[in-house]
């Protein structure tokens, strides 16, 4: 018989993270509907009297999507991943700010460092959320993790000025659901006894792993809530959804999850992509495409170097004006992380695609990742200096050959 203490797993989710970071920079926007999305051409303009002039959604034209927004904008019906044009119809006077991922990554590191000083066993789940194992922290078992959770919330606020929501539960699945229950600035404690009263009445899609297609199929059987799924016959779920996913649906609806906290994992790939404000043609808009493609390669190189990886496989992702998607990749003899080498490899992939149609999106992707230190002796093309990782030298946008925004040479120029 095991004497191990019951598991206490926390899920910490930053509240409206990108928007909250922007409100630190522009505190005069507090309490207003603010939408984050779009390019840097919508930067606030400082006026002679010291005030700022902000862009709004009212006159927005383009194909961008909302990255995130303040709770005031959400109250008007705006939400993440919504098309910006639709958001403009719902909230025409909402302030529009450009995305600044460098700033968001800075605050992400700050809040995670603050958490690690109290509870070092964390699983990084992205820029604005983490799982934390509180099981063996001194005192955590005395009050089901409540005091530690409050200390974590205070530490995050002191180090960043930002609020977060935390749920403590017996496992990751329940903690993830719980962190949404009392947002913003929530602290939620869940036990197995709360399953029927707090979890089962929720929509089935609130379970992380039940996506739109599964939600729609469940609804077709009249299974709308987590409780509905829990009450369903397990064999029925297996028959309709497959052995693995059907069994998981039954277990998840009953709050069962044995997954451990994963404190370290290697990324499988790193990518950069951009969606254009208007469709671009490989010939007629080749200067613009050339600059954007090269910029993506440079940013990808910077990401690799900052994270300490080199890549053996480089690829591209394209979406055309008819929404058709195309991807191509190439595996190299030795891994690389240099911007010029990435540009050359990605360019070779472009040469294998028919570019007669206009483009909506273009992206570059690095896969087959290995630690740069381990690959150095294998002939990897590594940056010469540390500074190159932070400020890669811009490439020359020259034209050679007849292929659209590609170089006929081998030197990586555009």
SEDOZA-106087 format. One record per residue (C-alpha): residue number from 1; x negated, y, z. Coordinates in pm, whole numbers. Layout:
! residues N
<site resi="NUM" u="X" v="Y" w="Z"/>
...
! end
This chain:
! residues 414
<site resi="1" u="0" v="0" w="0"/>
<site resi="2" u="-148" v="337" w="-106"/>
<site resi="3" u="-206" v="613" w="148"/>
<site resi="4" u="-261" v="872" w="-125"/>
<site resi="5" u="-75" v="1200" w="-66"/>
<site resi="6" u="213" v="1284" w="-302"/>
<site resi="7" u="108" v="1466" w="-616"/>
<site resi="8" u="145" v="1843" w="-622"/>
<site resi="9" u="110" v="1974" w="-976"/>
<site resi="10" u="156" v="2342" w="-1056"/>
<site resi="11" u="229" v="2503" w="-1389"/>
<site resi="12" u="127" v="2870" w="-1411"/>
<site resi="13" u="269" v="3073" w="-1697"/>
<site resi="14" u="185" v="3440" w="-1749"/>
<site resi="15" u="496" v="3657" w="-1787"/>
<site resi="16" u="534" v="3807" w="-2137"/>
<site resi="17" u="156" v="3790" w="-2152"/>
<site resi="18" u="62" v="3988" w="-2463"/>
<site resi="19" u="323" v="4254" w="-2393"/>
<site resi="20" u="215" v="4282" w="-2029"/>
<site resi="21" u="-148" v="4334" w="-2134"/>
<site resi="22" u="-37" v="4612" w="-2368"/>
<site resi="23" u="161" v="4781" w="-2089"/>
<site resi="24" u="-159" v="4800" w="-1884"/>
<site resi="25" u="-308" v="4998" w="-2172"/>
<site resi="26" u="6" v="5203" w="-2235"/>
<site resi="27" u="180" v="5238" w="-1897"/>
<site resi="28" u="415" v="5504" w="-2036"/>
<site resi="29" u="596" v="5223" w="-2218"/>
<site resi="30" u="701" v="5043" w="-1900"/>
<site resi="31" u="1072" v="4979" w="-1892"/>
<site resi="32" u="1106" v="5013" w="-2270"/>
<site resi="33" u="1175" v="4761" w="-2543"/>
<site resi="34" u="832" v="4683" w="-2691"/>
<site resi="35" u="758" v="4434" w="-2969"/>
<site resi="36" u="409" v="4297" w="-3035"/>
<site resi="37" u="329" v="4198" w="-3393"/>
<site resi="38" u="184" v="4323" w="-3718"/>
<site resi="39" u="-149" v="4473" w="-3814"/>
<site resi="40" u="-374" v="4739" w="-3671"/>
<site resi="41" u="-231" v="5005" w="-3902"/>
<site resi="42" u="40" v="5053" w="-3639"/>
<site resi="43" u="-194" v="5169" w="-3365"/>
<site resi="44" u="-52" v="5442" w="-3137"/>
<site resi="45" u="-164" v="5793" w="-3234"/>
<site resi="46" u="-294" v="6025" w="-2963"/>
<site resi="47" u="-132" v="6369" w="-2989"/>
<site resi="48" u="-304" v="6704" w="-2917"/>
<site resi="49" u="-100" v="6738" w="-2597"/>
<site resi="50" u="-235" v="6405" w="-2467"/>
<site resi="51" u="81" v="6205" w="-2534"/>
<site resi="52" u="98" v="5914" w="-2778"/>
<site resi="53" u="314" v="5866" w="-3084"/>
<site resi="54" u="425" v="5508" w="-3131"/>
<site resi="55" u="558" v="5325" w="-3435"/>
<site resi="56" u="906" v="5178" w="-3402"/>
<site resi="57" u="1086" v="4895" w="-3574"/>
<site resi="58" u="1339" v="5127" w="-3737"/>
<site resi="59" u="1149" v="5173" w="-4064"/>
<site resi="60" u="963" v="4842" w="-4063"/>
<site resi="61" u="937" v="4670" w="-4399"/>
<site resi="62" u="750" v="4346" w="-4444"/>
<site resi="63" u="745" v="3977" w="-4366"/>
<site resi="64" u="578" v="3983" w="-4026"/>
<site resi="65" u="708" v="3795" w="-3724"/>
<site resi="66" u="736" v="3890" w="-3358"/>
<site resi="67" u="444" v="3755" w="-3158"/>
<site resi="68" u="603" v="3845" w="-2825"/>
<site resi="69" u="804" v="4125" w="-2666"/>
<site resi="70" u="895" v="4276" w="-2332"/>
<site resi="71" u="1192" v="4155" w="-2132"/>
<site resi="72" u="1376" v="4475" w="-2228"/>
<site resi="73" u="1346" v="4377" w="-2596"/>
<site resi="74" u="1456" v="4023" w="-2514"/>
<site resi="75" u="1770" v="4164" w="-2358"/>
<site resi="76" u="1852" v="4305" w="-2703"/>
<site resi="77" u="1821" v="3963" w="-2864"/>
<site resi="78" u="1460" v="3983" w="-2986"/>
<site resi="79" u="1235" v="3682" w="-2925"/>
<site resi="80" u="901" v="3534" w="-3026"/>
<site resi="81" u="870" v="3398" w="-3384"/>
<site resi="82" u="1170" v="3605" w="-3499"/>
<site resi="83" u="1126" v="3781" w="-3831"/>
<site resi="84" u="1036" v="4147" w="-3778"/>
<site resi="85" u="1310" v="4263" w="-4015"/>
<site resi="86" u="1574" v="4086" w="-3808"/>
<site resi="87" u="1423" v="4230" w="-3490"/>
<site resi="88" u="1446" v="4576" w="-3647"/>
<site resi="89" u="1819" v="4529" w="-3698"/>
<site resi="90" u="1867" v="4424" w="-3336"/>
<site resi="91" u="1637" v="4683" w="-3177"/>
<site resi="92" u="1554" v="4960" w="-3427"/>
<site resi="93" u="1415" v="5191" w="-3158"/>
<site resi="94" u="1186" v="4929" w="-3004"/>
<site resi="95" u="821" v="5033" w="-2998"/>
<site resi="96" u="598" v="4829" w="-3230"/>
<site resi="97" u="241" v="4757" w="-3123"/>
<site resi="98" u="-24" v="4558" w="-3314"/>
<site resi="99" u="-162" v="4229" w="-3188"/>
<site resi="100" u="-502" v="4250" w="-3012"/>
<site resi="101" u="-624" v="3897" w="-2948"/>
<site resi="102" u="-965" v="4009" w="-2824"/>
<site resi="103" u="-796" v="4191" w="-2535"/>
<site resi="104" u="-562" v="3899" w="-2463"/>
<site resi="105" u="-853" v="3653" w="-2451"/>
<site resi="106" u="-1033" v="3883" w="-2205"/>
<site resi="107" u="-737" v="3882" w="-1966"/>
<site resi="108" u="-690" v="3509" w="-2019"/>
<site resi="109" u="-1043" v="3444" w="-1895"/>
<site resi="110" u="-986" v="3674" w="-1599"/>
<site resi="111" u="-671" v="3505" w="-1472"/>
<site resi="112" u="-815" v="3155" w="-1518"/>
<site resi="113" u="-1134" v="3249" w="-1332"/>
<site resi="114" u="-920" v="3386" w="-1047"/>
<site resi="115" u="-729" v="3057" w="-1028"/>
<site resi="116" u="-1045" v="2843" w="-1036"/>
<site resi="117" u="-1185" v="3024" w="-732"/>
<site resi="118" u="-893" v="2885" w="-531"/>
<site resi="119" u="-800" v="2566" w="-716"/>
<site resi="120" u="-1074" v="2440" w="-949"/>
<site resi="121" u="-882" v="2144" w="-1093"/>
<site resi="122" u="-706" v="2308" w="-1387"/>
<site resi="123" u="-594" v="2199" w="-1731"/>
<site resi="124" u="-615" v="2476" w="-1988"/>
<site resi="125" u="-304" v="2473" w="-2208"/>
<site resi="126" u="-362" v="2789" w="-2407"/>
<site resi="127" u="-421" v="3157" w="-2371"/>
<site resi="128" u="-142" v="3216" w="-2115"/>
<site resi="129" u="-70" v="2891" w="-1930"/>
<site resi="130" u="-246" v="2627" w="-1722"/>
<site resi="131" u="-167" v="2323" w="-1511"/>
<site resi="132" u="-326" v="2306" w="-1165"/>
<site resi="133" u="-371" v="2003" w="-937"/>
<site resi="134" u="-298" v="2117" w="-582"/>
<site resi="135" u="-272" v="1765" w="-434"/>
<site resi="136" u="-596" v="1764" w="-235"/>
<site resi="137" u="-627" v="2134" w="-157"/>
<site resi="138" u="-644" v="2201" w="219"/>
<site resi="139" u="-301" v="2281" w="358"/>
<site resi="140" u="-114" v="2227" w="32"/>
<site resi="141" u="74" v="1921" w="161"/>
<site resi="142" u="202" v="2109" w="467"/>
<site resi="143" u="454" v="2318" w="271"/>
<site resi="144" u="473" v="2145" w="-70"/>
<site resi="145" u="217" v="2388" w="-212"/>
<site resi="146" u="411" v="2709" w="-141"/>
<site resi="147" u="131" v="2899" w="35"/>
<site resi="148" u="-129" v="2803" w="-224"/>
<site resi="149" u="107" v="2906" w="-505"/>
<site resi="150" u="158" v="3247" w="-343"/>
<site resi="151" u="-219" v="3284" w="-304"/>
<site resi="152" u="-267" v="3201" w="-673"/>
<site resi="153" u="-7" v="3457" w="-779"/>
<site resi="154" u="-174" v="3723" w="-563"/>
<site resi="155" u="-519" v="3636" w="-699"/>
<site resi="156" u="-400" v="3661" w="-1059"/>
<site resi="157" u="-242" v="4000" w="-994"/>
<site resi="158" u="-548" v="4134" w="-811"/>
<site resi="159" u="-783" v="4029" w="-1092"/>
<site resi="160" u="-566" v="4136" w="-1386"/>
<site resi="161" u="-278" v="4358" w="-1272"/>
<site resi="162" u="-45" v="4106" w="-1438"/>
<site resi="163" u="238" v="3895" w="-1299"/>
<site resi="164" u="283" v="3523" w="-1350"/>
<site resi="165" u="536" v="3252" w="-1269"/>
<site resi="166" u="439" v="2929" w="-1094"/>
<site resi="167" u="625" v="2606" w="-1029"/>
<site resi="168" u="497" v="2326" w="-806"/>
<site resi="169" u="639" v="1980" w="-868"/>
<site resi="170" u="548" v="1610" w="-846"/>
<site resi="171" u="425" v="1605" w="-1207"/>
<site resi="172" u="342" v="1812" w="-1515"/>
<site resi="173" u="677" v="1763" w="-1685"/>
<site resi="174" u="881" v="1903" w="-1397"/>
<site resi="175" u="629" v="2179" w="-1324"/>
<site resi="176" u="650" v="2297" w="-1686"/>
<site resi="177" u="1029" v="2312" w="-1673"/>
<site resi="178" u="1022" v="2476" w="-1331"/>
<site resi="179" u="796" v="2766" w="-1426"/>
<site resi="180" u="1074" v="2894" w="-1655"/>
<site resi="181" u="1351" v="2877" w="-1395"/>
<site resi="182" u="1277" v="3195" w="-1198"/>
<site resi="183" u="1094" v="3417" w="-1447"/>
<site resi="184" u="958" v="3678" w="-1428"/>
<site resi="185" u="726" v="3672" w="-1124"/>
<site resi="186" u="878" v="3343" w="-1010"/>
<site resi="187" u="766" v="3089" w="-751"/>
<site resi="188" u="957" v="2763" w="-779"/>
<site resi="189" u="919" v="2448" w="-571"/>
<site resi="190" u="1072" v="2132" w="-715"/>
<site resi="191" u="1102" v="1785" w="-566"/>
<site resi="192" u="1267" v="1472" w="-697"/>
<site resi="193" u="1573" v="1566" w="-492"/>
<site resi="194" u="1619" v="1874" w="-715"/>
<site resi="195" u="1651" v="1665" w="-1030"/>
<site resi="196" u="2030" v="1640" w="-1034"/>
<site resi="197" u="2102" v="1998" w="-925"/>
<site resi="198" u="1834" v="2205" w="-1102"/>
<site resi="199" u="1706" v="1995" w="-1392"/>
<site resi="200" u="1995" v="1789" w="-1527"/>
<site resi="201" u="2222" v="2088" w="-1601"/>
<site resi="202" u="1957" v="2239" w="-1831"/>
<site resi="203" u="1968" v="2206" w="-2209"/>
<site resi="204" u="1782" v="1901" w="-2339"/>
<site resi="205" u="1543" v="2124" w="-2534"/>
<site resi="206" u="1402" v="2254" w="-2203"/>
<site resi="207" u="1199" v="1934" w="-2177"/>
<site resi="208" u="859" v="1997" w="-2332"/>
<site resi="209" u="842" v="1746" w="-2618"/>
<site resi="210" u="1206" v="1759" w="-2725"/>
<site resi="211" u="1182" v="1972" w="-3036"/>
<site resi="212" u="1447" v="2119" w="-3268"/>
<site resi="213" u="1500" v="1800" w="-3471"/>
<site resi="214" u="1538" v="1578" w="-3165"/>
<site resi="215" u="1764" v="1838" w="-3003"/>
<site resi="216" u="1988" v="1840" w="-3310"/>
<site resi="217" u="2004" v="1462" w="-3324"/>
<site resi="218" u="2079" v="1436" w="-2952"/>
<site resi="219" u="2356" v="1694" w="-2991"/>
<site resi="220" u="2506" v="1480" w="-3267"/>
<site resi="221" u="2556" v="1207" w="-3007"/>
<site resi="222" u="2701" v="1454" w="-2757"/>
<site resi="223" u="2381" v="1459" w="-2549"/>
<site resi="224" u="2345" v="1832" w="-2483"/>
<site resi="225" u="2183" v="1850" w="-2140"/>
<site resi="226" u="1896" v="1671" w="-1971"/>
<site resi="227" u="2156" v="1503" w="-1752"/>
<site resi="228" u="2335" v="1375" w="-2062"/>
<site resi="229" u="2013" v="1214" w="-2183"/>
<site resi="230" u="1949" v="1069" w="-1837"/>
<site resi="231" u="2294" v="908" w="-1836"/>
<site resi="232" u="2251" v="759" w="-2183"/>
<site resi="233" u="2184" v="388" w="-2220"/>
<site resi="234" u="1805" v="336" w="-2253"/>
<site resi="235" u="1850" v="79" w="-2529"/>
<site resi="236" u="2068" v="322" w="-2724"/>
<site resi="237" u="1790" v="584" w="-2707"/>
<site resi="238" u="1532" v="330" w="-2823"/>
<site resi="239" u="1755" v="215" w="-3110"/>
<site resi="240" u="1825" v="568" w="-3232"/>
<site resi="241" u="1487" v="735" w="-3165"/>
<site resi="242" u="1237" v="450" w="-3185"/>
<site resi="243" u="1076" v="238" w="-2915"/>
<site resi="244" u="814" v="487" w="-2799"/>
<site resi="245" u="1005" v="816" w="-2820"/>
<site resi="246" u="1333" v="661" w="-2701"/>
<site resi="247" u="1167" v="516" w="-2391"/>
<site resi="248" u="996" v="849" w="-2326"/>
<site resi="249" u="1327" v="1037" w="-2357"/>
<site resi="250" u="1479" v="818" w="-2085"/>
<site resi="251" u="1178" v="857" w="-1855"/>
<site resi="252" u="1149" v="1232" w="-1909"/>
<site resi="253" u="1518" v="1292" w="-1842"/>
<site resi="254" u="1469" v="1115" w="-1509"/>
<site resi="255" u="1171" v="1338" w="-1429"/>
<site resi="256" u="909" v="1066" w="-1459"/>
<site resi="257" u="562" v="1166" w="-1581"/>
<site resi="258" u="234" v="1001" w="-1480"/>
<site resi="259" u="1" v="1217" w="-1690"/>
<site resi="260" u="-312" v="1331" w="-1510"/>
<site resi="261" u="-459" v="1679" w="-1513"/>
<site resi="262" u="-717" v="1693" w="-1794"/>
<site resi="263" u="-991" v="1930" w="-1682"/>
<site resi="264" u="-1194" v="1910" w="-2001"/>
<site resi="265" u="-1115" v="1828" w="-2363"/>
<site resi="266" u="-1289" v="1896" w="-2689"/>
<site resi="267" u="-1089" v="2091" w="-2952"/>
<site resi="268" u="-1014" v="1899" w="-3270"/>
<site resi="269" u="-1016" v="2205" w="-3493"/>
<site resi="270" u="-1029" v="2584" w="-3495"/>
<site resi="271" u="-847" v="2791" w="-3757"/>
<site resi="272" u="-770" v="3144" w="-3868"/>
<site resi="273" u="-488" v="3246" w="-4100"/>
<site resi="274" u="-291" v="3550" w="-4207"/>
<site resi="275" u="50" v="3610" w="-4366"/>
<site resi="276" u="60" v="3896" w="-4615"/>
<site resi="277" u="300" v="4188" w="-4596"/>
<site resi="278" u="373" v="4124" w="-4966"/>
<site resi="279" u="294" v="3837" w="-5200"/>
<site resi="280" u="-54" v="3870" w="-5347"/>
<site resi="281" u="-177" v="3744" w="-5683"/>
<site resi="282" u="-521" v="3586" w="-5712"/>
<site resi="283" u="-610" v="3797" w="-6017"/>
<site resi="284" u="-414" v="4121" w="-5982"/>
<site resi="285" u="-487" v="4152" w="-5608"/>
<site resi="286" u="-825" v="3990" w="-5607"/>
<site resi="287" u="-1002" v="4272" w="-5420"/>
<site resi="288" u="-755" v="4259" w="-5133"/>
<site resi="289" u="-760" v="3878" w="-5126"/>
<site resi="290" u="-1138" v="3875" w="-5143"/>
<site resi="291" u="-1169" v="4100" w="-4840"/>
<site resi="292" u="-904" v="3911" w="-4641"/>
<site resi="293" u="-1049" v="3571" w="-4723"/>
<site resi="294" u="-1399" v="3678" w="-4627"/>
<site resi="295" u="-1271" v="3837" w="-4306"/>
<site resi="296" u="-1100" v="3512" w="-4209"/>
<site resi="297" u="-1424" v="3321" w="-4266"/>
<site resi="298" u="-1617" v="3570" w="-4054"/>
<site resi="299" u="-1363" v="3547" w="-3773"/>
<site resi="300" u="-1369" v="3169" w="-3786"/>
<site resi="301" u="-1749" v="3177" w="-3766"/>
<site resi="302" u="-1727" v="3410" w="-3466"/>
<site resi="303" u="-1478" v="3176" w="-3296"/>
<site resi="304" u="-1704" v="2875" w="-3350"/>
<site resi="305" u="-2013" v="3054" w="-3225"/>
<site resi="306" u="-1836" v="3199" w="-2921"/>
<site resi="307" u="-1707" v="2854" w="-2823"/>
<site resi="308" u="-2042" v="2684" w="-2895"/>
<site resi="309" u="-1934" v="2455" w="-3180"/>
<site resi="310" u="-2038" v="2374" w="-3533"/>
<site resi="311" u="-1808" v="2216" w="-3793"/>
<site resi="312" u="-1867" v="1933" w="-4038"/>
<site resi="313" u="-1539" v="1982" w="-4226"/>
<site resi="314" u="-1408" v="2311" w="-4367"/>
<site resi="315" u="-1066" v="2353" w="-4521"/>
<site resi="316" u="-815" v="2603" w="-4654"/>
<site resi="317" u="-440" v="2639" w="-4617"/>
<site resi="318" u="-225" v="2824" w="-4871"/>
<site resi="319" u="145" v="2904" w="-4889"/>
<site resi="320" u="282" v="3030" w="-5220"/>
<site resi="321" u="577" v="3256" w="-5299"/>
<site resi="322" u="796" v="2947" w="-5351"/>
<site resi="323" u="700" v="2833" w="-4996"/>
<site resi="324" u="501" v="2540" w="-5129"/>
<site resi="325" u="207" v="2460" w="-4903"/>
<site resi="326" u="-131" v="2338" w="-5021"/>
<site resi="327" u="-439" v="2241" w="-4824"/>
<site resi="328" u="-785" v="2132" w="-4933"/>
<site resi="329" u="-1094" v="2044" w="-4732"/>
<site resi="330" u="-1454" v="1946" w="-4778"/>
<site resi="331" u="-1686" v="1745" w="-4553"/>
<site resi="332" u="-2042" v="1875" w="-4550"/>
<site resi="333" u="-2373" v="1688" w="-4516"/>
<site resi="334" u="-2453" v="1884" w="-4197"/>
<site resi="335" u="-2231" v="2088" w="-3962"/>
<site resi="336" u="-2226" v="2467" w="-3990"/>
<site resi="337" u="-2116" v="2774" w="-3796"/>
<site resi="338" u="-2262" v="3049" w="-4015"/>
<site resi="339" u="-2018" v="3291" w="-4180"/>
<site resi="340" u="-2186" v="3276" w="-4522"/>
<site resi="341" u="-2193" v="2896" w="-4520"/>
<site resi="342" u="-1829" v="2880" w="-4411"/>
<site resi="343" u="-1733" v="3124" w="-4689"/>
<site resi="344" u="-1914" v="2913" w="-4944"/>
<site resi="345" u="-1755" v="2585" w="-4828"/>
<site resi="346" u="-1406" v="2736" w="-4807"/>
<site resi="347" u="-1455" v="2892" w="-5150"/>
<site resi="348" u="-1535" v="2551" w="-5296"/>
<site resi="349" u="-1197" v="2430" w="-5166"/>
<site resi="350" u="-1020" v="2722" w="-5337"/>
<site resi="351" u="-1168" v="2617" w="-5670"/>
<site resi="352" u="-963" v="2297" w="-5646"/>
<site resi="353" u="-627" v="2478" w="-5631"/>
<site resi="354" u="-409" v="2620" w="-5908"/>
<site resi="355" u="-381" v="2988" w="-5808"/>
<site resi="356" u="-141" v="3099" w="-6079"/>
<site resi="357" u="143" v="3167" w="-5831"/>
<site resi="358" u="148" v="3453" w="-5583"/>
<site resi="359" u="36" v="3381" w="-5228"/>
<site resi="360" u="221" v="3444" w="-4901"/>
<site resi="361" u="-40" v="3307" w="-4661"/>
<site resi="362" u="-401" v="3202" w="-4657"/>
<site resi="363" u="-597" v="3031" w="-4382"/>
<site resi="364" u="-933" v="2868" w="-4314"/>
<site resi="365" u="-991" v="2577" w="-4079"/>
<site resi="366" u="-1295" v="2415" w="-3918"/>
<site resi="367" u="-1272" v="2049" w="-3811"/>
<site resi="368" u="-1512" v="1771" w="-3724"/>
<site resi="369" u="-1635" v="1987" w="-3437"/>
<site resi="370" u="-1948" v="1905" w="-3236"/>
<site resi="371" u="-2136" v="2100" w="-2973"/>
<site resi="372" u="-2388" v="2332" w="-3136"/>
<site resi="373" u="-2662" v="2223" w="-2895"/>
<site resi="374" u="-2618" v="1859" w="-2997"/>
<site resi="375" u="-2608" v="1943" w="-3369"/>
<site resi="376" u="-2912" v="2173" w="-3380"/>
<site resi="377" u="-3152" v="1886" w="-3442"/>
<site resi="378" u="-2927" v="1750" w="-3718"/>
<site resi="379" u="-2983" v="2042" w="-3954"/>
<site resi="380" u="-2679" v="2256" w="-3868"/>
<site resi="381" u="-2674" v="2609" w="-4011"/>
<site resi="382" u="-2667" v="2803" w="-3684"/>
<site resi="383" u="-2667" v="3180" w="-3621"/>
<site resi="384" u="-3010" v="3327" w="-3573"/>
<site resi="385" u="-2921" v="3544" w="-3275"/>
<site resi="386" u="-2661" v="3555" w="-3002"/>
<site resi="387" u="-2546" v="3889" w="-3131"/>
<site resi="388" u="-2445" v="3732" w="-3458"/>
<site resi="389" u="-2174" v="3542" w="-3277"/>
<site resi="390" u="-2019" v="3862" w="-3154"/>
<site resi="391" u="-2073" v="4081" w="-3459"/>
<site resi="392" u="-2126" v="3871" w="-3771"/>
<site resi="393" u="-2283" v="4064" w="-4055"/>
<site resi="394" u="-2022" v="4165" w="-4312"/>
<site resi="395" u="-2049" v="3992" w="-4646"/>
<site resi="396" u="-2081" v="4167" w="-4978"/>
<site resi="397" u="-1758" v="4166" w="-5180"/>
<site resi="398" u="-1908" v="4126" w="-5528"/>
<site resi="399" u="-1751" v="3963" w="-5830"/>
<site resi="400" u="-1912" v="3687" w="-6032"/>
<site resi="401" u="-1747" v="3446" w="-6270"/>
<site resi="402" u="-1387" v="3420" w="-6384"/>
<site resi="403" u="-1225" v="3233" w="-6094"/>
<site resi="404" u="-993" v="3441" w="-5873"/>
<site resi="405" u="-1168" v="3580" w="-5561"/>
<site resi="406" u="-1437" v="3311" w="-5586"/>
<site resi="407" u="-1808" v="3330" w="-5649"/>
<site resi="408" u="-1969" v="3141" w="-5931"/>
<site resi="409" u="-2297" v="3164" w="-5742"/>
<site resi="410" u="-2413" v="2956" w="-5448"/>
<site resi="411" u="-2501" v="3244" w="-5217"/>
<site resi="412" u="-2158" v="3275" w="-5050"/>
<site resi="413" u="-2075" v="3618" w="-5192"/>
<site resi="414" u="-1720" v="3687" w="-5301"/>
! end
